Amino acid sequence: MSKTIGVLALQGGYQAHLKALDTCGYKTLAVREISDLRNLDGLVLPGGESTTQIKLMKRFGHWSVIDELVRSGCPTLATCAGLILAASHVTQPSQVSFGWLDMDVTRNGWGRQVHSGEGLADLESTRPHFGDDPLKLLFIRAPRIQRVGQRVDVLAMTNGEAVMVRQGALIAASFHPELTDDLRVHRLTFG
């Protein structure tokens, strides 16, 4: 029986995640209603505009339900804006977040849209999780991880800086794995 993975579909780049998850062989659900959050085997918080996502989740009642779901141990992938939502402390500007990950992030810390780009993760950081095939990184107005707490495992780095982390069943990336043809981050998160 295939796992059902929900992708928050209120705003942002949810379509690319749905496509990537379909390619991995999971059942997918675009999460728009609170009832969509029931009976999921995993959840994706996609990139987009974190402040807009916060407003929509609070307006339509998703905030507390998603918080409870992730805190219960539901496997979750949070990319770009999702990473911002998951962090315990957010700057530039400061904003509310779920606080699931013991880390500090700076919004747009890698630069504005013009500074967006591609690269590869440091092989030494990803080898234990992905083997010898380099992990592709695509940054779009990406948040920058400034501090990682002791309970957080760093899964990928670039130029010595953390760009993907895990705490419990939550994996968060400052890059967009769903916009590449490399599906290993989705498979690692949801098994």
N, C-alpha and C positions, 0 to 999 in steps of 0.2 A: 504494500500500500504506500503510495507516494505521500510525502509530507506536504502540508498546505502552508505556504509562506505568504503572509500578508505584507503589502507595501503601502505605507501611508501615502494616500493619493489626494491630499488636500491642496498641495502646491509643490512645485519643484520637479525634479527629474525622475519621477517615479516610473515612467514608461520604459526607460532603459533597464531599470532593475527588473521589471516584470519580464522583459524579453530575456535578460540574462538568466533569470530563475527558470523560465520555460525551457531554455536551452539546456540547463542542468538537469531537467526532468522533473522538477517540482511542480505541484499544482500551485497556482498563484491566485491571489485575490487583491484587487485594488481596494484598499481600506478607505472608505468614505464615511460610513455610518459607524456608530459605536457598536452596533450589533456585529459588524464585520470583524471585530476584535475577538470574538468568541471562537473557541476551538481551533486556534492557530497553532502550528508547530514551530513557527518562527515569525519574526517581524523585521522589516527594513524601514529605517528612517532615512529618506533620501536627501540628496543635496537640494538646494534651493535657497530661499531667503529665510533664515532662522527666525527673525522677528515676525515675519508674516505667518510662518508655520505656528509659532507660539500663539499668536492672536486667534488663528483659526481653530487650533486645538482647544483653546480655552472657551471660545465662543460656542463651539458645537459640542462641548463636553468630553472630548477625547483625552484631555490632559491627565486626569486622575486615573482613567481606565488604562491608558498606556503606561503610566507610572507603576501601577500595581502589577500589570502584566510583566514588565521587564524586571521589576524587583522580585517577582516570583520565580525567576530563572528561565524565562522564555528565551531561547536563542535569538539574538538580535544583532543586526548589522546596521551601523550608523555611519553614513558617509557624508563628509563635508559639513553641511548644515546640521546633519544628524549628529556628527561628532560634537559640534557646538552645543546642541541640546543635551547631550549626555554628560558633558564636563561638569565638574564641581565648581569651577570658577571661570568666568568669561570676561574678557576685557576688550576695549576698543570698538564699541563702547561696552560697558558693563551691562549685562542683561541676565534675566532669570534663566535657569536651566533646570533639568531634572536632577543633576548631581549624582548620577549613577557611577561615574568614573572619577577616581581620585586623581584629578589632573587639572592644570590651568591651561587655557587656550586663549589665543589672540585672534579675533575675527580678521579675515583678510590678511593674516600675518605673513603670507608669502607674496603679498602685493595685490594690486588691483587687477582688473581684467586683462590689461595689456601685459602683465607679468605671468599670465597663465602659460603652462607649458607641460612638456612630457619629459620623462626620464626613467631611470631604473633604480630600484631599491638597492642598497648595499647588500651584496650577496651574502656576506657573513651574517647579517641580521635575519635574512629570510631562509637561509639554507635549512635550519631545523624544521621549518613548517612547509617549505615548498621545494626543497631539493636544490639542484644546481642550475635550474632554469630561472634566469632573472625575472623578478616581478616588475611588470610595467606600471608606471605611475603617471597619472594625468591629473594635473592641478588646475582648477578653475576658481580664482578668487578664494583660495584655500585657507582654512584656519591653520595656525601654527601652534603646535604643542610646546608650551613653555616649561611645564613641570609635570613629572609623572610620579605619583605616589608609590609607596612600597608594595601595595596590593595589585599594582598594574604591571602586566607583562608587555614589553615592547616586542612586537612581531615583525616590524619592518622599520628601517631607517634609510635616510638618504643624506649623504654628506655628514653622517654622524648624528643627525637629528631624527627623533621618533616621528613617524608618519602613520603608523598603524599600531594599535594597542588592544589588549584584551584584559578584561576584569570579569571573572566568572564566565557567564554565557554571553557576554556582550563584547563584540568586536567593533572597533571604531577606526575609521580611516579618514585622513585629511584629504585624500585623493579620491578619484572616481573609478573604481574597478569596473563598474557597469558600462563604462564608455570605451572599454578595450575589449579585445577578443580573449582575454585571460580571465577565466571563470574560477580560478583557484580560491579567491577570497570568499566568494559565495559558497563554494563547496566546503571550505574550512569552517565557515560559520554554521552551516546547517547540516553538515555531515552527509 
